[in-house]
Amino acid sequence: MKQADSITYTTLTAVNQVTQSEKLRIAKFLHAHLEQYGDPQKDILKCLDYAMSYFNHQGGFIILAEENGEILGTVVMNQTGMEGYIPENILVYIAVHNGHRGRGIGKQLMTRAIDFAKGGIALHVEPDNPARFLYEKLGFTSKYVEMRRTK
């Protein structure tokens, strides 16, 4: 754990054996504070299970920013299990409590995630998401247009 001001940053991996109730607490936070850019809570829980998995083809990490036991922000990174042709990590979620934005928490979370990740990082961001400017300041570029087909 590292501390800046009164905010504590904690990195969680599969080694930490995160409980289901802690995953639910994080999922509820993300669901509330991702706002229009979020996913259903059940999908967020799947992502958290993947990030905290021991399987060789899965894994990742979660970084929490907390103050007085309250989550102020979190980032969730999943490992892709690929190297070279696709970045080794994908930043799936990052959110900062809407009452604590503008304090540099998002930048701290991103910096810590970049430092902790092994290998390249990909992320998806909506064109109108103001976080896009933070990603660009941190060196992320838009090389491709993402296309999806769902069944």
Secondary structure by P-SEA (a helix, b strand, c coil): ccccccbbbbbbcccccccaaaaaaaaaaaaaccccccccaaaaaaaaaaaaccccccccbbbbbbcccccccbbbbbbccccccccccccccccccccccccaaaaaaaaaaaaaccccccccccccccaaaaaaaacccccbbbbbbcc
